[in-house]
Amino acid sequence: MPKMKTHKSAAKRYKITATGKITRRHAGIGHLLQHKSESRKRKLFNDIEIAKGNVDLVSKELPYKKYSR
């Protein structure tokens, strides 16, 4: 049986917590920050858990979860 390959872009985008949850970064923090409030930017910098509907899709891309980000 051949080994499965990790989807490298997914491995860079997602992080696996110690309890096995998959987290991601918020969108909208790359540029155009001057008109966003400080509180809004602080919230955007934190990671967030991915939606339950996407857990199966992302898990297929990360067969060896310890190698993500």
Secondary structure, DSSP 8 states (H G I E B T S, - for coil): -------HHHHHH-EE-TTS-EEE--SS-SS--TTS-HHHHHHHHS-EE--GGGHHHHHHH-SSGGG--
